[in-house]
Amino acid sequence: MEPDLLLIIGIVLAVLSVPSMLSAFADRRTPRVAAVVAIVGGGLIVWAFREQPGGYTLEEIPEVFVRVVAQFI
């Protein structure tokens, strides 16, 4: 898989796990699914950084996001 795609999927999963975690904590439940999604998202982000020669900088991430979305449109 392409590192850019891995990075974007990982970021999206990690961000989407946050509301699920907050909801679980508010309802006094264990955030099992949210934790698994966050771990998978973090793993994808780490995998993308390891696969990309030189890694990514914070300034590159918005450009990578647009590039990945443009590939699907």
Secondary structure, DSSP 4 states (H G I P E B T S, - for coil): --HHHHHHHHHHHHHHHHHHHHHHHHTT---HHHHHHHHHHHHHHHHHHHHSTT---TTHHHHHHHHHHHHH-
